[in-house]
C-alpha cells in the first residue's frame, strides 16, 4: 500500500502531482516525471528557484511571450490549490493520475 511508503516519498509525490495538475490546468504540454522532480529537488534550490530553473532551461520558448516571474507565480498559485485539494481529499491517499497519458491528447480535437 502507498501508506507504507516513507512520509517524504508521499509528500514528494503529492507535490509533484500538484505541479502536474497545475501544468495541465494552465494548458502546458509537459509533466514532471519522478526523475525530473527528483533532480530539481536535489538541486538545493527552493521551490520557486526550481520552477524558474526548469522554465529557463527546458521551456525557454515560453519566455518569448511570458515573463518568468509571471509564469512562476501562476504555476505556484495553481499548484498550491491542487495541493490543498489533495490534502483535503484524504479518502483515497496516494492515488495519482498518470500525467504521461495526457501528452499528445487534446480535448475537442
C-alpha positions as CSV (number, residue, x, y, z in Angstrom):
1,X,0.0,0.0,0.0
2,X,1.1,3.6,-0.6
3,X,0.7,4.4,3.1
4,X,3.6,2.0,3.7
5,X,5.9,4.3,1.8
6,X,8.1,6.8,3.7
7,X,6.5,10.1,4.6
8,X,8.9,12.1,2.4
9,X,8.0,10.0,-0.7
10,X,4.3,10.6,-0.1
11,X,5.0,14.3,0.3
12,X,7.1,14.5,-2.8
13,X,4.5,12.6,-4.9
14,X,1.8,14.9,-3.7
15,X,3.8,18.0,-4.5
16,X,4.9,16.6,-7.9
17,X,1.3,15.7,-8.8
18,X,0.1,19.1,-7.7
19,X,2.6,20.7,-10.1
20,X,1.5,18.4,-12.9
21,X,-2.2,19.2,-12.3
22,X,-1.2,22.9,-12.4
23,X,0.7,22.5,-15.7
24,X,-2.3,20.7,-17.2
25,X,-4.8,23.2,-16.0
26,X,-2.8,26.0,-17.5
27,X,-2.5,24.2,-20.8
28,X,1.2,23.4,-20.7
29,X,2.1,20.2,-22.6
30,X,4.6,18.9,-20.1
31,X,4.7,17.0,-16.9
32,X,7.3,16.2,-14.3
33,X,8.1,12.5,-14.0
34,X,9.7,11.2,-10.8
35,X,13.2,11.6,-12.2
36,X,12.7,15.2,-13.3
37,X,11.2,16.2,-10.0
38,X,13.9,14.4,-8.1
39,X,16.7,16.2,-10.0
40,X,15.0,19.5,-9.3
41,X,14.6,18.9,-5.6
42,X,18.2,17.6,-5.2
43,X,19.5,20.9,-6.8
44,X,19.4,22.7,-3.4
45,X,17.2,25.4,-4.8
46,X,13.9,26.3,-3.2
47,X,10.6,25.5,-5.0
48,X,10.4,28.9,-6.8
49,X,14.0,28.7,-7.9
50,X,13.5,25.1,-9.1
51,X,10.5,26.1,-11.2
52,X,12.3,29.1,-12.6
53,X,15.3,26.9,-13.5
54,X,13.1,24.4,-15.2
55,X,11.3,27.1,-17.2
56,X,14.5,28.8,-18.2
57,X,16.3,25.6,-19.3
58,X,13.5,23.3,-20.5
59,X,10.7,25.6,-21.6
60,X,12.6,28.8,-22.6
61,X,10.4,29.3,-25.7
62,X,7.7,30.4,-23.3
63,X,9.8,33.4,-22.3
64,X,9.2,34.9,-25.7
65,X,5.6,35.5,-24.7
66,X,5.6,35.5,-20.9
67,X,7.7,36.9,-18.1
68,X,9.4,34.3,-15.9
69,X,8.1,35.9,-12.7
70,X,4.5,35.7,-14.1
71,X,4.9,32.0,-15.1
72,X,6.4,31.0,-11.8
73,X,3.7,32.9,-9.9
74,X,0.7,31.5,-11.8
75,X,2.1,27.9,-11.7
76,X,2.8,28.1,-7.9
77,X,-0.7,29.6,-7.3
78,X,-2.3,26.7,-9.2
79,X,0.0,24.1,-7.6
80,X,-1.0,25.4,-4.2
81,X,-4.7,25.0,-5.0
82,X,-4.2,21.4,-6.2
83,X,-2.0,20.5,-3.2
84,X,-4.7,21.8,-0.8
85,X,-7.4,19.9,-2.7
86,X,-5.3,16.7,-2.5
87,X,-4.8,17.2,1.2
88,X,-8.5,17.8,1.8
89,X,-9.4,14.6,0.0
90,X,-7.8,12.0,2.2
91,X,-10.3,9.4,1.2
92,X,-8.0,7.9,-1.4
93,X,-4.5,8.7,-0.3
94,X,-1.6,8.1,-2.6
95,X,-3.7,7.7,-5.8
96,X,-2.3,9.9,-8.5
97,X,-3.1,10.4,-12.2
98,X,-0.6,9.3,-14.8
99,X,0.2,12.6,-16.4
100,X,2.2,11.0,-19.1
101,X,-1.1,9.8,-20.6
102,X,-2.1,13.4,-21.3
103,X,0.8,14.1,-23.7
104,X,-0.4,14.5,-27.3
105,X,-4.0,14.2,-26.3
106,X,-6.3,17.2,-26.8
107,X,-9.9,17.7,-25.9
108,X,-12.2,18.6,-28.8
109,X,-9.6,17.8,-31.4
